[in-house]
Amino acid sequence: MKISVIIPTYNRADFIVKTIQTVLNQTVQPYEIIVVDDGSTDDTEDILRAFLYINPNKIKYIKQNNSGVSSARNEGIKLSSSEWLCFLDSDDLWEDTKLEEQINFHKENQNVLFSHTNEQWLFNNKIIKQKKHQQKQSGFCFKENIANTLIGASTVMVHKSILDDVGIFDIDLKVCEDYDLWLRILYKYEVGIIQKQLIKKIAGHKEQLSFTTPLMDTYRIKSLQKHINSKYAKDIKDIIIKKCEILIKGAIKHQNKKIENYYSDLKSSFL
């Protein structure tokens, strides 16, 4: 199997080399590693160019104007020359057998073109225990991923033909772009799972988008509205109403009448 690993990065000079090294340490090597620098202003470029000097054949480095993680991943997809794609966030780490385990899974399940793995969550170097409702699913599980995606971007392996069918990352979404794409995939395709923690998901640092982006449920609602006329319409509407209620409660707390009114009206339209 020919695999391209796509790593978007932005101001992750302290993380990026360690992240790439976990790909180079794989027991089965990918065809290529594509690092897309989304306009970093720290030492990321200098560090990467020095690192590339000693790894000239395996890694492609591209720097673009700051356009967001969706744009960076999409650029990597366009530049890739493999039938299979893996994504890796530049602050996450792979276990050495990650690719080998997923390759073996897909060879044994050739009808499944999309897979993910379990992951270990680390917050400030402390292991976070995952709750029952956060347990990952397999099969046709669109409905189970409506409220919040259970698929981590750094765990995914996907055949390019799926993206040719459903599209790539939505550049209009600053965050939750992976949630949006996984829902579009899960609406039509099943997902396989490798029941091993093959990823270390690193959290707790100040640059993390999920910590620095307010009102994340606004982006989830935009994603859900794409499926409002689907066979899951009732489930979609129920989750949108719940997310509107969360945003309304926050708006009241922070005395933001504009947001309160907007999501009150949106909620009412689904009642």
Buried (B, 14 or more C-beta within 10 A) or exposed (E): BEBBBBBBBBBBBBBBBBBBEBBEBBEBBBBBBBBBBBBBEEEBBEBBEEBBEEEEEBBBBEBEEEBBBBBBBBBBBEBBEBBBBBBBBBBBBBBEBBBBBBBBBBEEEEEBBBBBBBBBBBEEEEEBEBEEEEEBBBEEBBBBBBBBBBBBBBBBBBBBEBBEEBEBBBBEBBBBBBBBBBBBBBBEBBBBBBEEBBBBBBBEEEBEBEEEEEBBBBBBBBBBEBBEEEEBEEBBBBBBBEBBBEBBEBBEEEEBEEBBEBBBEBBEEBE
